[in-house]
Each structure stands twice: as structure tokens, then as C-alpha cells.
Amino acid sequence: MSDPWLRRVRELAERAPDWMRKRASPELYIGGFTQARLDTPVLEAAGLPDVDQAARAVVFFVVTALAGGAAVARVQCGDAADPALLARAARDALGSALVRIDDENVALMRYFDLFLAPAKALPPAERRHMLKALEHATAG
């Protein structure tokens, strides 16, 4: 791995708290059983104790999904207090890496999809911005 940005993302992902890493999966769970296996990564933001923790998990998820080569990622909000705030956290962390966010019905559907640009196509300033957001999200 010669890309220093990818190396740093992996380092930060490894130091992220367990509660954060365990919420990202390629599967959707409902009622304790697997409902569906998806081709895109999924973050389960429901059940986190506060909106700040949920927003940190979203930032961790979207940056690591992008670094992993995902073109689409889904955030399941469930009972999260403010799904629109979680969508804003994703927008703020990704900047120009976010091609489109499908969050028009997030209050009703309780999830939103992120369509991502390839990480290699991003300018260095954008990559630095995402690293700072990830560092903040994974701290403590």
C-alpha cells in the first residue's frame, strides 16, 4: 500500500472504538436476524446514546467506506434522534467525494444512501479534510 492517505485511514480505522467498528456491515439486521446481504456497506446508527456519537460513527463509516473503494454506502438511522443531522455529518466529512446523497425521505424511510466518487480522483486538500474529520471522529 503506497498511498499514504489510505495508510492513515486504515490506522485511524484500527484505533476506532469497538462500538463504532461493529456497527458497519454488509448486512442489515432486523429483530436479531439477518434480513439481507447487500453489495454496499451499511452503518447501523440506531441505538446510539446520543446524536454526537451517531454523527461520529457516520463520519468513521463514510470515510472508511470511501477508502475501501465503495461507490455506494447506506446509513440505517432507525431510532436515531436526528437522521437529517447524520446526513449533514456525512456531507461535511465527504465534501466533493460525495457525488449525491439520497436523503430526501430520511425522516420517513429512516435511512439514506451515499453515492461516492473514487478516492483516487480526490484533490489532496479534500483528502486532508476527510482525515481531519476521521481523526476527530475516532478520538476517545
GROMACS elastic network, one bead per residue, 0.5 to 0.9 nm:
[ bonds ]
;  ai    aj funct       b0    kb
    1     4     6  0.79011   500
    1     6     6  0.76603   500
    1     7     6  0.69483   500
    2     5     6  0.89114   500
    2     6     6  0.82387   500
    2     7     6  0.77796   500
    3     6     6  0.54547   500
    3     7     6  0.63359   500
    3     8     6  0.88152   500
    4     8     6  0.61270   500
    4     9     6  0.86098   500
    5     8     6  0.51694   500
    5     9     6  0.62040   500
    5    10     6  0.86677   500
    5    67     6  0.86672   500
    5   127     6  0.71154   500
    5   128     6  0.80981   500
    5   131     6  0.78476   500
    6     9     6  0.50436   500
    6    10     6  0.61889   500
    6    11     6  0.86209   500
    6    67     6  0.62729   500
    6    68     6  0.85731   500
    7    10     6  0.52051   500
    7    11     6  0.62785   500
    7    12     6  0.87848   500
    8    12     6  0.61979   500
    8    13     6  0.84839   500
    8   131     6  0.76945   500
    9    12     6  0.51995   500
    9    13     6  0.60412   500
    9    14     6  0.86201   500
    9    63     6  0.77866   500
    9    64     6  0.66964   500
    9    67     6  0.71611   500
    9   131     6  0.68393   500
    9   134     6  0.76961   500
    9   135     6  0.88385   500
   10    14     6  0.61326   500
   10    15     6  0.87280   500
   10    64     6  0.76727   500
   10    67     6  0.84127   500
   11    14     6  0.52390   500
   11    15     6  0.65108   500
   11    16     6  0.88579   500
   12    15     6  0.52004   500
   12    16     6  0.62308   500
   12    60     6  0.88889   500
   12   131     6  0.86272   500
   12   134     6  0.71426   500
   12   135     6  0.66285   500
   12   138     6  0.68256   500
   12   139     6  0.89247   500
   13    16     6  0.51739   500
   13    17     6  0.86954   500
   13    21     6  0.77356   500
   13    60     6  0.73923   500
   13    64     6  0.70590   500
   13   134     6  0.83279   500
   13   138     6  0.75566   500
   14    17     6  0.83382   500
   14    21     6  0.85057   500
   15    18     6  0.85933   500
   15   138     6  0.70857   500
   15   139     6  0.84362   500
   16    19     6  0.83659   500
   16    20     6  0.65362   500
   16    21     6  0.66495   500
   16    60     6  0.80959   500
   16   137     6  0.82098   500
   16   139     6  0.73428   500
   16   140     6  0.83363   500
   17    20     6  0.54113   500
   17    21     6  0.65817   500
   17    22     6  0.88240   500
   17   138     6  0.68690   500
   17   139     6  0.84487   500
   17   140     6  0.77242   500
   18    21     6  0.51684   500
   18    22     6  0.59723   500
   18    23     6  0.87091   500
   19    22     6  0.54627   500
   19    23     6  0.67178   500
   19    57     6  0.88223   500
   20    23     6  0.56862   500
   20    24     6  0.75393   500
   20    53     6  0.88063   500
   20    54     6  0.88906   500
   20    56     6  0.83321   500
   20    57     6  0.56128   500
   20    58     6  0.89617   500
   20    60     6  0.76725   500
   20    61     6  0.83444   500
   20   138     6  0.83738   500
   21    24     6  0.58965   500
   21    25     6  0.88064   500
   21    57     6  0.82048   500
   21    60     6  0.83396   500
   21    61     6  0.81524   500
   22    25     6  0.75072   500
   22    43     6  0.89700   500
   23    42     6  0.81260   500
   23    43     6  0.55470   500
   23    44     6  0.52859   500
   23    45     6  0.71546   500
   23    57     6  0.80956   500
   23    61     6  0.87208   500
   24    27     6  0.86187   500
   24    41     6  0.68612   500
   24    42     6  0.55975   500
   24    44     6  0.65254   500
   24    45     6  0.89991   500
   24    57     6  0.88877   500
   24    61     6  0.67403   500
   25    28     6  0.75689   500
   25    40     6  0.87618   500
   25    41     6  0.57285   500
   25    42     6  0.52251   500
   25    43     6  0.63595   500
   25    44     6  0.80796   500
   26    36     6  0.86946   500
   26    37     6  0.60081   500
   26    38     6  0.54537   500
   26    39     6  0.67340   500
   26    40     6  0.61162   500
   26    42     6  0.55519   500
   26    43     6  0.84697   500
   27    34     6  0.66289   500
   27    35     6  0.73853   500
   27    36     6  0.57563   500
   27    38     6  0.58608   500
   27    39     6  0.88087   500
   27    40     6  0.87383   500
   27    41     6  0.77234   500
   27    42     6  0.67365   500
   28    33     6  0.85224   500
   28    34     6  0.59747   500
   28    35     6  0.55977   500
   28    36     6  0.54873   500
   28    37     6  0.66022   500
   28    38     6  0.77575   500
   28    42     6  0.72013   500
   28    43     6  0.87419   500
   28    44     6  0.80006   500
   28    76     6  0.85257   500
   29    32     6  0.60405   500
   29    33     6  0.54886   500
   29    35     6  0.54489   500
   29    36     6  0.74652   500
   29    44     6  0.86677   500
   30    33     6  0.58202   500
   30    34     6  0.65957   500
   30    35     6  0.61542   500
   31    34     6  0.83914   500
   31    35     6  0.88406   500
   34    37     6  0.75221   500
   37    40     6  0.87617   500
   38    41     6  0.71911   500
   38    42     6  0.80580   500
   39    72     6  0.88426   500
   40    65     6  0.89720   500
   40    70     6  0.68712   500
   40    71     6  0.79021   500
   40    72     6  0.59224   500
   40    73     6  0.54718   500
   40    74     6  0.71646   500
   41    61     6  0.86548   500
   41    65     6  0.68684   500
   41    70     6  0.73887   500
   41    72     6  0.75344   500
   41    73     6  0.51662   500
   41    74     6  0.64197   500
   41    75     6  0.86573   500
   42    61     6  0.83736   500
   42    73     6  0.60242   500
   42    75     6  0.57488   500
   42    76     6  0.70305   500
   43    57     6  0.81053   500
   43    58     6  0.73193   500
   43    61     6  0.66881   500
   43    62     6  0.87997   500
   43    73     6  0.81347   500
   43    74     6  0.64021   500
   43    76     6  0.59330   500
   43    77     6  0.83402   500
   44    47     6  0.83909   500
   44    74     6  0.88031   500
   44    75     6  0.62825   500
   44    77     6  0.64973   500
   44    78     6  0.76583   500
   45    48     6  0.64155   500
   45    54     6  0.57865   500
   45    55     6  0.84876   500
   45    57     6  0.72939   500
   45    58     6  0.75150   500
   45    75     6  0.68755   500
   45    76     6  0.58773   500
   45    77     6  0.50185   500
   45    78     6  0.68543   500
   45    79     6  0.81232   500
   45    80     6  0.63983   500
   45    86     6  0.88211   500
   46    49     6  0.88833   500
   46    54     6  0.79734   500
   46    76     6  0.70539   500
   46    77     6  0.52721   500
   46    79     6  0.50968   500
   46    81     6  0.86002   500
   47    50     6  0.85699   500
   47    54     6  0.87737   500
   47    77     6  0.89013   500
   47    78     6  0.77707   500
   47    79     6  0.65422   500
   47    80     6  0.66097   500
   48    51     6  0.74586   500
   48    53     6  0.65985   500
   48    54     6  0.59689   500
   48    79     6  0.88332   500
   48    80     6  0.71206   500
   49    52     6  0.86645   500
   49    53     6  0.70517   500
   49    54     6  0.79144   500
   49    80     6  0.87225   500
   50    53     6  0.55307   500
   50    54     6  0.64577   500
   50    55     6  0.88126   500
   50    80     6  0.80445   500
   50    81     6  0.74857   500
   51    55     6  0.60166   500
   51    56     6  0.85533   500
   51    80     6  0.70992   500
   51    81     6  0.62659   500
   51    82     6  0.68641   500
   51    83     6  0.89117   500
   51    85     6  0.80350   500
   51    86     6  0.79014   500
   52    55     6  0.50807   500
   52    56     6  0.62013   500
   52    57     6  0.86325   500
   53    56     6  0.51106   500
   53    57     6  0.62592   500
   53    58     6  0.87198   500
   53   137     6  0.85206   500
   54    57     6  0.50504   500
   54    58     6  0.62653   500
   54    59     6  0.87928   500
   54    77     6  0.89415   500
   54    80     6  0.75260   500
   54    86     6  0.71052   500
   55    58     6  0.50168   500
   55    59     6  0.63212   500
   55    60     6  0.86799   500
   55    85     6  0.74887   500
   55    86     6  0.53278   500
   55    87     6  0.85509   500
   55    88     6  0.87516   500
   55    89     6  0.58580   500
   55    90     6  0.79544   500
   55   137     6  0.81433   500
   56    59     6  0.51812   500
   56    60     6  0.62339   500
   56    61     6  0.85532   500
   56    86     6  0.88897   500
   56    89     6  0.80131   500
   56   133     6  0.87771   500
   56   134     6  0.82254   500
   56   136     6  0.79425   500
   56   138     6  0.72756   500
   57    60     6  0.50867   500
   57    61     6  0.60255   500
   57    62     6  0.86428   500
   57   137     6  0.69993   500
   57   138     6  0.82812   500
   58    61     6  0.50103   500
   58    62     6  0.60653   500
   58    63     6  0.85187   500
   58    75     6  0.74620   500
   58    86     6  0.66761   500
   58    87     6  0.83045   500
   58    89     6  0.69189   500
   58    90     6  0.62655   500
   58   137     6  0.86595   500
   59    62     6  0.54021   500
   59    63     6  0.61519   500
   59    64     6  0.84425   500
   59    86     6  0.87733   500
   59    89     6  0.65019   500
   59    90     6  0.58304   500
   59    92     6  0.86571   500
   59    93     6  0.60595   500
   59    94     6  0.82406   500
   59   130     6  0.86432   500
   59   133     6  0.69110   500
   59   134     6  0.63216   500
   59   137     6  0.63967   500
   59   138     6  0.89382   500
   60    63     6  0.56360   500
   60    64     6  0.61372   500
   60    65     6  0.84411   500
   60   133     6  0.82275   500
   60   134     6  0.56904   500
   60   135     6  0.87568   500
   60   137     6  0.61746   500
   60   138     6  0.69575   500
   61    64     6  0.53623   500
   61    65     6  0.58850   500
   61    66     6  0.84931   500
   61    73     6  0.87348   500
   61    75     6  0.87064   500
   61    90     6  0.88985   500
   62    65     6  0.50407   500
   62    66     6  0.60722   500
   62    67     6  0.85491   500
   62    73     6  0.72750   500
   62    74     6  0.89519   500
   62    75     6  0.89282   500
   62    90     6  0.66404   500
   62    93     6  0.79267   500
   62    94     6  0.74238   500
   62   114     6  0.82557   500
   62   116     6  0.89718   500
   63    66     6  0.51620   500
   63    67     6  0.61744   500
   63    68     6  0.85646   500
   63    90     6  0.87163   500
   63    93     6  0.74760   500
   63    94     6  0.70337   500
   63   130     6  0.66863   500
   63   131     6  0.80945   500
   63   133     6  0.86078   500
   63   134     6  0.69538   500
   64    68     6  0.59994   500
   64    69     6  0.87071   500
   64    70     6  0.88830   500
   64   134     6  0.86212   500
   65    69     6  0.65059   500
   65    70     6  0.54122   500
   65    71     6  0.83587   500
   65    72     6  0.84705   500
   65    73     6  0.70345   500
   66    69     6  0.52661   500
   66    70     6  0.52547   500
   66    71     6  0.71857   500
   66    72     6  0.85865   500
   66    73     6  0.85283   500
   66    94     6  0.88588   500
   66    97     6  0.81221   500
   66   116     6  0.67224   500
   66   117     6  0.78472   500
   66   118     6  0.72196   500
   66   119     6  0.62259   500
   67    70     6  0.74387   500
   67   118     6  0.84541   500
   67   119     6  0.61857   500
   67   120     6  0.89361   500
   68   119     6  0.87284   500
   69   116     6  0.88983   500
   69   118     6  0.68060   500
   69   119     6  0.71741   500
   70    73     6  0.67231   500
   70   115     6  0.85762   500
   70   116     6  0.70202   500
   70   117     6  0.86962   500
   70   118     6  0.79896   500
   71   114     6  0.81214   500
   71   115     6  0.57611   500
   71   117     6  0.65965   500
   71   118     6  0.71127   500
   72   113     6  0.68323   500
   72   114     6  0.54709   500
   72   116     6  0.58784   500
   73   112     6  0.85573   500
   73   113     6  0.57146   500
   73   114     6  0.51255   500
   73   115     6  0.67224   500
   73   116     6  0.78527   500
   74   111     6  0.69740   500
   74   112     6  0.57888   500
   74   114     6  0.61521   500
   74   115     6  0.89837   500
   75    86     6  0.85780   500
   75    87     6  0.84830   500
   75   110     6  0.85894   500
   75   111     6  0.54343   500
   75   112     6  0.54738   500
   75   113     6  0.64173   500
   75   114     6  0.80610   500
   76    80     6  0.88739   500
   76    83     6  0.89257   500
   76   110     6  0.62761   500
   76   112     6  0.68426   500
   76   113     6  0.88582   500
   77    80     6  0.52581   500
   77    81     6  0.84722   500
   77    82     6  0.83419   500
   77    83     6  0.58803   500
   77    86     6  0.81195   500
   77   106     6  0.82300   500
   77   109     6  0.87255   500
   77   110     6  0.50026   500
   77   111     6  0.51458   500
   77   112     6  0.79092   500
   78    81     6  0.88057   500
   78    83     6  0.84033   500
   78   109     6  0.86705   500
   78   110     6  0.53517   500
   78   111     6  0.71987   500
   79    82     6  0.85305   500
   79    83     6  0.85807   500
   79   110     6  0.77349   500
   80    83     6  0.61389   500
   80    86     6  0.86837   500
   80   110     6  0.83682   500
   81    85     6  0.87676   500
   82    85     6  0.53597   500
   82    86     6  0.66758   500
   82   107     6  0.83194   500
   83    86     6  0.50110   500
   83    87     6  0.63644   500
   83    88     6  0.87272   500
   83   103     6  0.89313   500
   83   106     6  0.64292   500
   83   107     6  0.65691   500
   83   110     6  0.68856   500
   83   111     6  0.75846   500
   83   112     6  0.85276   500
   84    87     6  0.50622   500
   84    88     6  0.63046   500
   84    89     6  0.87206   500
   84   103     6  0.76806   500
   84   106     6  0.68043   500
   84   107     6  0.73063   500
   85    89     6  0.62235   500
   85    90     6  0.87422   500
   86    90     6  0.64146   500
   86    91     6  0.87314   500
   87    90     6  0.51521   500
   87    91     6  0.63090   500
   87    92     6  0.87146   500
   87   101     6  0.79540   500
   87   103     6  0.70059   500
   87   106     6  0.85629   500
   87   112     6  0.73231   500
   87   114     6  0.89319   500
   88    92     6  0.60523   500
   88    93     6  0.85366   500
   89    92     6  0.51429   500
   89    93     6  0.61399   500
   89    94     6  0.85714   500
   90    93     6  0.52401   500
   90    94     6  0.60563   500
   90    95     6  0.83854   500
   90    98     6  0.84192   500
   90   101     6  0.89174   500
   90   114     6  0.83250   500
   91    94     6  0.53831   500
   91    95     6  0.58422   500
   91    96     6  0.86978   500
   91    97     6  0.89121   500
   91    98     6  0.68394   500
   91   101     6  0.80035   500
   92    95     6  0.57061   500
   92   130     6  0.89094   500
   92   133     6  0.86009   500
   93    97     6  0.88926   500
   93   129     6  0.73202   500
   93   130     6  0.56223   500
   93   131     6  0.88600   500
   93   132     6  0.87802   500
   93   133     6  0.58712   500
   93   134     6  0.79696   500
   94    97     6  0.51296   500
   94    98     6  0.55847   500
   94   116     6  0.85743   500
   94   126     6  0.79104   500
   94   127     6  0.88122   500
   94   129     6  0.81735   500
   94   130     6  0.62671   500
   94   133     6  0.88810   500
   95    98     6  0.59182   500
   95    99     6  0.88928   500
   95   126     6  0.70309   500
   95   129     6  0.83529   500
   95   130     6  0.81492   500
   96    99     6  0.68681   500
   96   116     6  0.88664   500
   96   117     6  0.78301   500
   96   122     6  0.75389   500
   96   123     6  0.89686   500
   96   126     6  0.71566   500
   97   115     6  0.86132   500
   97   116     6  0.56805   500
   97   118     6  0.73372   500
   97   119     6  0.71472   500
   97   121     6  0.85754   500
   97   122     6  0.66936   500
   97   126     6  0.78104   500
   97   127     6  0.89041   500
   98   101     6  0.70611   500
   98   114     6  0.69072   500
   98   115     6  0.60844   500
   98   117     6  0.61604   500
   99   114     6  0.77790   500
   99   115     6  0.54127   500
   99   116     6  0.52886   500
   99   117     6  0.58418   500
  100   113     6  0.84169   500
  100   114     6  0.61820   500
  100   115     6  0.51111   500
  100   116     6  0.71785   500
  101   104     6  0.84830   500
  101   112     6  0.71300   500
  101   113     6  0.58248   500
  101   115     6  0.60872   500
  101   116     6  0.87382   500
  102   105     6  0.79296   500
  102   106     6  0.81761   500
  102   111     6  0.89377   500
  102   112     6  0.55529   500
  102   113     6  0.51327   500
  102   114     6  0.64369   500
  102   115     6  0.80946   500
  103   107     6  0.84409   500
  103   109     6  0.89747   500
  103   111     6  0.74567   500
  103   113     6  0.68737   500
  103   114     6  0.85354   500
  104   107     6  0.81800   500
  104   112     6  0.82120   500
  105   108     6  0.54192   500
  105   109     6  0.58513   500
  105   110     6  0.77846   500
  105   111     6  0.81986   500
  105   112     6  0.79732   500
  106   109     6  0.51225   500
  106   111     6  0.54326   500
  106   112     6  0.58938   500
  107   110     6  0.55507   500
  107   111     6  0.80269   500
  108   111     6  0.84305   500
  109   112     6  0.79046   500
  116   119     6  0.83216   500
  117   120     6  0.85622   500
  117   121     6  0.72169   500
  117   122     6  0.77763   500
  118   121     6  0.55304   500
  118   122     6  0.71965   500
  119   122     6  0.55260   500
  119   123     6  0.89485   500
  119   127     6  0.81159   500
  120   123     6  0.82544   500
  122   125     6  0.82355   500
  122   126     6  0.62833   500
  122   127     6  0.66185   500
  123   126     6  0.54239   500
  123   127     6  0.65416   500
  123   128     6  0.89187   500
  124   127     6  0.50712   500
  124   128     6  0.62208   500
  124   129     6  0.86562   500
  125   128     6  0.51040   500
  125   129     6  0.62300   500
  125   130     6  0.87721   500
  126   129     6  0.50379   500
  126   130     6  0.63353   500
  126   131     6  0.87276   500
  127   130     6  0.51640   500
  127   131     6  0.62756   500
  127   132     6  0.87723   500
  128   131     6  0.50614   500
  128   132     6  0.62859   500
  128   133     6  0.86825   500
  129   132     6  0.52432   500
  129   133     6  0.63305   500
  129   134     6  0.86943   500
  130   133     6  0.50418   500
  130   134     6  0.60922   500
  130   135     6  0.85318   500
  131   135     6  0.59914   500
  131   136     6  0.85536   500
  132   135     6  0.50395   500
  132   136     6  0.62239   500
  132   137     6  0.85604   500
  133   136     6  0.52217   500
  133   137     6  0.61267   500
  133   138     6  0.87130   500
  134   138     6  0.60688   500
  134   139     6  0.84554   500
  135   138     6  0.53988   500
  135   139     6  0.60811   500
  136   139     6  0.53443   500
  136   140     6  0.87099   500
  137   140     6  0.84539   500
